Amino acid sequence: MNTLPESENHLPPAARDHFERLAAELRACGFTVTVTPPALMVRNPGADATPTTVGNGLVQEVRLRGDAGRLVWCWVWPGLRPARRDDPIPPPEIEPIGPAEDIAETARLIAKVIRIDDPTVTPR
């Protein structure tokens, strides 16, 4: 599953419920969530969302996509910048998290990635 996610038009109507439930769960954990299907962006409001903190894992994009007839949540890991300025930036890596129905576990894993318990510790 290393291709770009599907557009919102390809998601079933039930996907809206998954987005709303995951967003509510993450907001209850204290995160800021922006939903723009087929993705949601989760931010740790305890840190400024600058290009520096985005790279440190304080903002995470998660996508909902179809896989073998079911919906799954997927991490979106940005492609690394190439060494040469003129080379194109590769597309993001897409990695499954779990089934769309498993809201609690998906929220737990996302929180684990972007939570900062001690501001002196580098995330991840």
C-alpha positions as CSV (number, residue, x, y, z in Angstrom):
1,M,0.0,0.0,0.0
2,N,2.5,2.5,-1.2
3,T,0.4,4.6,-3.5
4,L,-1.4,7.9,-3.1
5,P,-4.8,7.6,-1.4
6,E,-8.1,7.7,-3.2
7,S,-10.1,10.8,-3.6
8,E,-13.1,11.5,-1.4
9,N,-15.4,10.6,-4.3
10,H,-14.2,7.0,-4.1
11,L,-15.0,6.5,-0.4
12,P,-18.3,5.0,0.6
13,P,-20.9,7.2,2.4
14,A,-20.2,5.4,5.7
15,A,-16.7,6.8,5.7
16,R,-18.0,10.2,7.0
17,D,-19.0,8.5,10.2
18,H,-15.4,7.0,10.6
19,F,-13.9,10.5,10.2
20,E,-16.3,12.1,12.7
21,R,-15.7,9.4,15.3
22,L,-11.9,9.4,15.0
23,A,-11.9,13.3,15.0
24,A,-14.0,13.3,18.2
25,E,-11.8,10.7,19.9
26,L,-8.6,12.7,19.1
27,R,-10.2,16.0,20.2
28,A,-11.1,14.3,23.5
29,C,-7.3,13.6,23.9
30,G,-6.6,17.3,23.5
31,F,-5.5,17.3,19.8
32,T,-6.6,19.8,17.1
33,V,-8.1,17.9,14.2
34,T,-8.9,19.1,10.7
35,V,-11.0,16.8,8.6
36,T,-10.8,17.0,4.8
37,P,-11.8,13.6,3.4
38,P,-10.1,11.3,2.5
39,A,-7.6,12.7,5.1
40,L,-7.5,14.2,8.5
41,M,-4.7,16.3,10.0
42,V,-4.0,15.9,13.7
43,R,-1.9,18.5,15.5
44,N,-0.6,18.6,19.0
45,P,-1.6,22.1,20.2
46,G,1.1,21.9,22.9
47,A,3.6,22.9,20.2
48,D,3.7,25.5,17.4
49,A,2.9,24.0,14.0
50,T,5.8,25.3,12.1
51,P,7.8,23.5,9.4
52,T,10.2,22.5,12.1
53,T,7.7,20.9,14.4
54,V,5.8,19.2,11.5
55,G,9.1,17.4,10.8
56,N,9.4,16.5,14.5
57,G,6.1,14.6,14.4
58,L,3.8,17.2,16.1
59,V,1.5,17.1,13.1
60,Q,0.4,13.9,11.5
61,E,-1.7,13.3,8.4
62,V,-3.9,10.2,8.4
63,R,-5.9,8.9,5.4
64,L,-8.9,6.6,5.0
65,R,-8.7,4.4,2.0
66,G,-10.0,1.1,0.6
67,D,-7.9,-2.0,0.8
68,A,-9.2,-5.4,-0.3
69,G,-12.8,-4.4,0.1
70,R,-12.6,-2.8,3.5
71,L,-11.7,0.7,4.8
72,V,-8.4,1.2,6.6
73,W,-6.7,4.1,8.3
74,C,-3.2,4.9,6.9
75,W,-0.3,6.9,8.0
76,V,1.0,9.4,5.5
77,W,4.8,9.8,5.8
78,P,6.2,12.7,3.7
79,G,8.9,11.8,1.1
80,L,12.4,12.8,2.1
81,R,13.8,15.9,0.3
82,P,16.3,14.9,-2.3
83,A,20.0,15.8,-1.9
84,R,20.0,17.8,-5.1
85,R,17.8,20.9,-5.2
86,D,16.5,20.2,-8.8
87,D,15.4,16.6,-8.1
88,P,11.7,16.1,-7.4
89,I,10.4,15.3,-3.9
90,P,9.1,11.8,-3.9
91,P,5.5,11.1,-3.1
92,P,4.6,10.3,0.5
93,E,4.7,6.8,1.8
94,I,1.4,5.3,2.8
95,E,1.3,2.7,5.6
96,P,-1.7,1.0,7.0
97,I,-2.6,1.6,10.7
98,G,-5.7,-0.6,11.0
99,P,-9.4,-1.1,10.2
100,A,-11.6,2.0,10.0
101,E,-13.9,0.6,12.7
102,D,-11.1,0.4,15.3
103,I,-11.3,4.1,16.3
104,A,-9.9,3.7,19.8
105,E,-6.8,1.8,18.7
106,T,-6.2,4.2,15.8
107,A,-6.5,7.2,18.1
108,R,-4.1,5.6,20.6
109,L,-1.5,5.0,18.0
110,I,-1.8,8.6,16.6
111,A,-1.6,10.0,20.1
112,K,1.5,8.0,20.7
113,V,3.2,9.5,17.6
114,I,2.4,13.2,18.3
115,R,2.2,13.4,22.1
116,I,4.8,15.2,24.0
117,D,4.8,14.5,27.7
118,D,8.1,16.2,28.5
119,P,8.8,19.4,26.4
120,T,12.6,18.7,26.8
121,V,12.3,15.3,25.0
122,T,12.4,15.1,21.2
123,P,9.2,13.3,20.0
124,R,9.3,9.7,18.5
